[in-house]
Amino acid sequence: MAKQAEPAPKKISSKPDFASVGGLLLAAGGILGGLVLEGGKLSDVTQVTALMIVLGGTIGAVMVTTPLSTLLKAAKYLGSVFFERSQAPHLIIEEIIGYATKARKNSIISLESDLPNIADPFLRKAIALSVDGTDLQELRKMMELDMAVEQSSGESIAKVYESAGGYSPTIGIIGAVLGLIQVMKHLENIEEVGKGIAVAFVATVYGVAVSNLVFLPAANKLKARIRQDAQDKELLLEGVCSIVEGMNPKLIRVKLEAFLQHSGKSKKKAEGGAPAGAPAEAKG
């Protein structure tokens, strides 16, 4: 008899991070707007060669200091600065309560049928281990190890952007010096010298700007994502361990809602049914 194909797990949808997009637009608009109000022109800070020096030099320096595998991961995770994939904590709690209710009624083995529909890989692995009868202490150790490894990987990615933020201002100064060298070759024309000096310092502007508007903010946002992800995983792990212990779903809810209070987040009721992947018993 042919084995029936299992349905693929549903993916957690991502949503735009308007704080990142709006903050970048506000910062760029404020700086360029101030330039225009001071009588300047956008063309004053438009110089392809300066941008090439700053970006090329910065990326090159980061490549020297960072393993290639980590560098590729950092490039891949840049999108997470502008898009958020974390699930709302109150929805996570509702999903856990759904599984706890089903496990209490039909035993924890009954959760095996829900595994293909669990969106979060961490939760799917934790429940799979519990269904297989893994000892509670071993289950906790294994999942905490996964958390530590993922957190270490995320921190190494954030450090890539921190390094870029440290290098780019210095590379901008190098670009300015190179521009001044070219200006000094034509001292016979004092008008051109003045224009040349102004253009030379554009590289410094680019270096400081990309450092403080892009690289360092991106590093800090990724760190915030790492902290939030760790909190979500702690909540999931505590919920699964409570299910394994056979705790009453009502007590599990009280226990998990302490995570929301500790993080300063307001509790929201999950209306409109259980979240994707949760069994129907969650409503009961």
Disulfide bonds with the S-S distance in Angstrom:
none
